[in-house]
Amino acid sequence: MFIDGVWCEAAGGGRFRVTNPANGDVIGEAPDGGGADAARAIEAAERAFPGWAGQTAYERSRILYRAWEIMTERAEDLARTMTLEQGKPLRAARNEVRYGADFLLWYAEEAKRVYGETIPAPRGDQRFMVLRQPVGVVAAVTPWNYPVSMVTRKVAPAIAAGCTIVLKPAEATPLSAIKVFECLEAAGVPAGVVNLVTAGDPAPIGDVFLTDPRVRKITFTGSTDVGKMIAARAAPQMKRISLELGGHAPFLVLEDADPVHAAKGAALVKFLNTGQACICPNRIFVHENAVEAFTEEFVSRVGRMRAGNGLEEGVQIGPLVDEAAVEKVERQVADAAGRGAEVLCGGHRMTEGALAKGTFYAPTVLSGVAPDMQIYREETFGPVAPIIAFRDEEEALAMANDTHYGLASYVYTRDMAKGFRMFEGLKFGIVGINDINPTAAAAPFGGSKESGLGREGGHEGIAEYLETKLGGFSV
C-alpha cells in the first residue's frame, strides 16, 4: 500500500492473492488492508491537505503533466499487468492505458482553469466575489473492469482541484492500481496527497470512508446497489458524493440506417471488454425492415470472434472476471431461452482446451427477446447480445427508455433530424449518434436515474471536487 508517501504493508500483516481469470494462475499478492489502514491513510491525507491546496495551480499542473509523461513511458508494463490481472486482450489494455493517461494530461490543464467570478451587487458599498476551493479529503473506490483509467479519472481531477485522496481499488485488480501510484510517486506528488489502500474485503475500509468526518467527499464506480448504500450512509455527514453506477444501454438501428454498418458498430461496442463495461449495449433494437440483414451480419461477426488469454495474438474475447459473472450470464441466457428466445450463436460456457481453466463464456446472440425476460431488465455485464425488433421510431424510443438506468445509449441513422430527436428524447446521460465511442477525457461522463450522480471527465469532472464560496465585502 502507499500511505503518506511510503510503500507499506497492512497493519495486520496479511496479504491476499491476485489471480489471472484466463487460467486461474496466481500472478501476485497485495496487502490485505483494513479499517486501521484506511484511517491512517485519511490522517495522512488530512495532514497533507493544507499544503497541497495552498500550492499554485501551476505547481499542481506540472506534477500531473510529469505523471502523464511517466505513465506514457510505462504504458506497455501497465497494459501487460492489466491483461494478466483483469483478462482483457492486450490491445484493449493498451488503449485503456492511453485513455487513462489522457486524464492526467487533461487535468494538468484544467488545474489552471478553475475560475472565480465577481458579481454586481445591489448596493453601491457592496462587492461580491466567488471562489472555488477544494472540498478536502476524498475517498475513492474504483472497479475491476477498467482498473487503470478509473483510477486516473478520479485521482487526476481531485488533486488538480487541490484535494488529497485515499483510493481503494477493486480487490480483483490491485496490481494495476499499484502501478499507477508508482507513476504518481515518480512524478513527485508530495507525501500524503495520494494514498492507496488495498484489501481482499472492501467492507471495513468502506465503513471508515463513510463514517470518518475528515472524508468530505466519496467518489465510487460500481454497482447500483452499492451506490445506493453509499448515498444513504453518506447522508448523515452530508458528504459530497459522485456515483458512476450500472447501465442498461439501448442500441437503436432506425429504418433508414445501413444495417451492415450498424451491425459492425454494435458488435464492436457490445463485446468491448467481453461485455464487461457499463456502456456496453444491453438491448439492441432494430427496425423490423432491417432486422434480418442486421442479424445476419451481426451473427457472422460475433461467430468469428476468438476467445482466449489476452496475451495471445488475435484474441478478441477475454474471460469474465469470476465464476459469479459466468453464473449470472448463464442464468440470463437460460431464462431467455426458456421463455422463447432463440440462441443464434454461443449460449454456453467455453471449456475447450486451455479455456477450461478460465472463466470464459461464448459470445452469444439472442433473438425474440421480450420484456418478461431477465435480460431485458437486468444489466448483463457479459458477452450476450439480445436483438429486439420494433415497428416505428416512437415505439423504439419508448422501449429504449423503459428502464431504471440512464447511462449510455446509441442510435444509428442516416437522417440527422431523427438523430436529433433521439438525442433529445433518450433519457440517458450519454447518447452516441452513429458513434460507438462517445467518451474522452475532455467530455463529461455519467448517467441519470439509477445510473448515478455527477460527472467525470471534462470541466464538469473537476467541478465535482470544488466548493463554491461567496465573499460579500462592504466597502
N, C-alpha and C positions, 0 to 999 in steps of 0.2 A: 504494500500500500504506500501511498505518497501523502504524508501529513506534515505540514509545517516545513516543507522543503526537504524532507528526509524520507528515503525509502525505508520501510519498516515492516515488521511482522505484526500480526494481530495481537492484541493484549493477551488473549487466551492461548496464543501459540499454535492454534490449529491451522490446517490448510485443507483445501478441497481440490479434487481432481477436475481437470478440464479434458473433455473427450472430443474426438472428431466424429460428427454424426454420419460421415460417409462409411466408416468402418468400425467404430467403437473404440479405436485406439486412444489411449491416454497420451495427450500431447503436452501436458504441463500441469502445474499446480498454481494456486493463488492463495493468499492469506484469507482465512475464514474469519472475517471481522464481525463485530457485534456492536451492541449499543455503546459500550465504553469507547470503542474506536471512533464511532460516529460523533460522540460528544467531544472527544479530543480534537477531531478534525474541525468541528464547529468552533471550538475555542480558538484554534489557530486562525480560522477564517475571520472570526470576530476581532482578534488582536491585529490582524493584518489590514482590516478594512479601512481605518482612517488614513493610513499612509498611502494605500493604493488609490482610494477615492481622491486623495489630495494631489496625486500626480497629474500632470497635464495630459490632455487628450493626445498630444503628440508623443509623449513618452509611452503611453499605453499602446498607441498605434505602432510605434517602432517594434515593440516586443511581439505584437501579433503578426506583423509583417515578417519578422525573423522566424516565428513559428511556422508560417506558411512556407518559407524557403526550406526549412529543415524537413517538414513533412513531405514536401515535394521531392527532396533528395532521398528520403527514405521510403518512397512510395512502394517499391517492389517488396520490401520486407514487410511493410504493413499489409499489403494485399495478400501475400502468402500466409501470413499469420491469420488473417480473416478467413481465407478459404479453408485452412486446416481446422479452425475453431468453429466456424459457422456453417461451412459447407458449400457456399455459393461458388460457381465457376470463377476461375482466376480472372478471366476477362472482366466479369462483372465486379469483382473485388477491386480491380484496378480503377474501374470507373468510379466506384464509391470513394476510394481514397482521393481521387481528383475532386470529386464533389465535396467531400469533407474538407479538403484544403481550401476550397473556394470560400468557405465561411470565415476562415481565418483572414483571408485577403480582403473579403468584403467588409468585415467589421473592423479591420485595421483602418479602413477609410471612414466607415460610419462613426467611429470613435470621435472623429473630428467634425461630425455633422450634428452633434447634439446641441440644438439651438434653444436659447431662451427667447423672450419677447418683451416688449413694452406695450402697455395697453392705455389708451386715452382714458383719463379719469374724469368723473363728473364734476369735480371741484378744481378750482384754479390752484389751490395749495396742496394738491394731492398728486402722487405719481404711483403707477402700478408697474411692477417688474415681475416677470415669471422666470424661474429657474427650473431646470430638470436635473435632478440629482439621483445618484444610485440608491436603490432600495435597501441595500445592506447585504447580509449573508444570504446566499442562495443555496438551497438543497436541490440536487438534480438526480433524476432516476432515468436511465436510458435502457432501451430494449436490445434484444439479441439479433434482430433481423437486419439492422444496419448499425453494426457495433462501432464504426468509426465516425461516420457522418453525423449520427445522432449525438455523439459526444461533442464534436466541434460546433454543431448547430445550437447547442446550449451554452457551452463554455465561452465561445468567442463573443457573442453579444453581451454576456454577463460581465466579463472582465473589460470589454470595451467600454461599457457604461460606468465602470468603476466599482462594480460589485466584487466580492470574493465568493468562492463557490466550493461546495463539497459534493462530489459526484459518486453515486453508487451505480456501477454498470450491472447489466444483467448477469446472473450467476452462470449462464451458459457461455458468456463471451468476455471474461475479464481480461484476457491476454491482449486483445485489441485495444482496450482502453488503456492498459499499461503502456503500450507502445505510443499511443497519442500523448500521454502525460510525459513520457520521456522526451518527446519533441518539445513540449511546453517548458520542461525543465531546462533543456539545452538552449532554448530561446531566451532564457534569463528572467522568467516570471519570478517575482520575489516570493520568499518563503511565506506560506500561509494563504496566498492568493488563490491557488488551485490545489484542491485536496482530493485524493482518491481513496475510497474505502470499498474493498471487495468483500463479498460474502457468499456462502452457499445458501444461506437462508436470509432473504431480504427483510423479513418482518421486524426483527429487533432494531435494525437501522432505520427502517421506515417509522417505527414508533418514536424514535428520538427526533427525526426530522419533523414529525408532526406535533410534538409536544414541547420542544425546546424553543423558548421565546426569542432566542437570538436568531433563529431562522426566520427571515422576513418574507421569503418567497420560496415556493416549491414549483419546480418545473418537471413534468412527468410525461413520458411517452410510453403507452402500453394499452392494456385492455380497458374497455369502457367500465366494467365492473370495478376494477381497482381505482380508476379515475374518479368514479362517484364516491368511493370510500374516502379518497384523499380530500375531495371537496368538502365532504361532511366533517371530517376530522380537523381540517384546517380552519374551519369556520370559527371555533371558539376564540382563537387568537387573531382572527381576521388576517391570516396570512395571504399574501398575493399568490395566485395560482395560475399556471399555464398548463393546459392539459391537451395533449395530442393523442386522441383515442382511436377507437376502431372505425372501420369504414365498411361500406356495402355498395361499392361503386357500380353504377349502371353504365353500360356501353351501348349507345343508341346508333343504329345504322338506318338512316332515313331512306325513303323510297328512291330518291334521286342519287344516292351515293353509289360509287363504284364498289360493288360487293367484294371483288377480289382485293382491291386496295384496302378496304376496311378490314377484311379478314387478316391481311398481313399485319396491320397495326394492332388488331385485337390479340393475335397470337403473341406478339412481342410483349405487350404490356400485361396480358393475363398471366403469363408464365415467368414474368420478371421475378427473380429470386425464388423460383419454384412456387410462385403464387403467394409467397410469404411477405407481402407488402400491403400496407393499409390502403394504398391507392390502386391495387390490382382490381380489375373488373370482377364483380361477383355475379352480375346478371347481364347477359348480352341480349339486348332487344333488337330484333331485325324485322324490317318490314316484310310482310307476307309475300310480296312480289320479288323480294331479293333473298329470302331466307334459303332457298335451295342452292343458289350459286355461292352465297356466303358460306354455308355449311360445308359444301364440297371442298372449297379452298381451305377453309379453316381446319377441317379434319385432316386434309392432306398435309398441311404444315405441322400440325400437332403430332401426327403419326411419325414424322421424320425426326422428331426431337430425341436427342441422345441423352440418356441419364448416366450418371457415374460420379466418380471422385472429381471434384472441381479442379484438381491439379492436372487432370488429363486433358490433352488437346481435343477440341471439338465437343466437349460436354456442354450441354445447354441446361440440363435439369440436375440440380443437386439434391441432396437428401432433405427431408423435413427435419425440423430441429430435434424432435424426440419422439418417443413411442406414443405419447398422448396426442401429438399432432397427427400421426398416422391414424390413430383410432378415431379422431374426430372426422377426418376425411372419409374413412371407411363407413362411418355411421351415416354421414350425409348422403353418400352415394347409394348405400343400401336403402335408405329411406326413400330417395327419389325413385330408384328402380322399382321398389315395392309399391309405389303409388302411381306407376305408369310411365315414368320417364324411360327413354331409350338410351342405352350406353352405346355411343357411336365409335368410341375407341377408348382404350385404357380401362379404368374401372377396377383395378386390382393393385395390390402391393407387389413391388418388384423384388424378386428373390433369386434371380438368376446369377450364378457365379459370385463375383465379389460383391454384388449388390445385396446379397443375403446378410452381410454383416452390418449393413446400414439401415437407415430409415427412409427408404425410397418408395414413392407411390407413382404409378404410371400417369403421365399426362392424360387427362380424361376429358371427353366432351359428352355432354348430355343434351338430348333434345326432348321436347314435350314437357318441359319443366313448368309446373303450375304453382299458384300461390299457397297451396296447402302443404308444400314440401319444405322440409327444414332448410334446404339450401337456398330457397327463395327468400328466407327471412334472416338466416344466420350468416355472419361472416365466416368464410371457409378457411382462409389462410392456408391454402394448399392448391395443388395443380389440377383443379376441376373447373371446367367452363360450362355453365348452363346456357343454352340457347332458347330464347322465347320469341315467338312470332307476335307481331302486332299489326293492327289494321290501318291506323292513321296517326298523325302527329299528336293529337290531343290524348289518345289512349297511351301512346308511348311516354308522354310527359307524366301522366298520372301514375303509370306503373313505375317509372323511374323514381318518382318522389314518394312512393309508398314504402317508406322505411323510416325507422327512428334515427338512422345515421345520416350524416351530411358532409362527408369529407370530399371525395373526388368523384368526377363524372366525366363522360366522354361522349362526343357526338361526331358522326361522320355524315357530311352533306356537301353537295356542290352548290347549294343555294345559301348565300350568306344571310339573306333575310330570315330563312329558317334557323340558321346558325345563331343569329342574334336573339331570336325568340327563345330558343333553347337556353342560351346563355343567361337570359333574364329569368326564365321560368324554372330552371332546375334549382332545387333548394339544397345546393352543395357549395362548400367554400371554394372549390376548385373545379373549373369546367374546361376541358380540353376540346376545342373545336378543330377537328382533323389533326389533333396534336396529342400524341400519347405520352409526352414528357413535359407537362406544363409545370415544371419545377426548376428552380435555380436559386442560388444564394441571394440574388438580388430581388427575388419575388416572395411575397407573403405566402406562407404555407399553413393551412389549418382548416378546421371544419366548423359546421354549425350543428345544432341539435345535439344528439348524444355522441357526436364525434369530437367534442371538446370545446375548449375556451382558449382564446388568444391566438396569436400568430407567431411563427418562427420564420426567419429569413426577411429580407427587405428592410426598409427603415422601420417597419412595424415591429420587427424582431427585437431591436434594441430598446424600443419604447416599453416593452414588457418588463424591463429591468430598471425603469426610471420612475421616480415620483415627481409630480408637478408641485412646485412651491410658489406661492404668491407672496410678494412683498408689497405692502402698502406704505408709502412714505409721505409724511406730512412735511411740506416744505414752506 
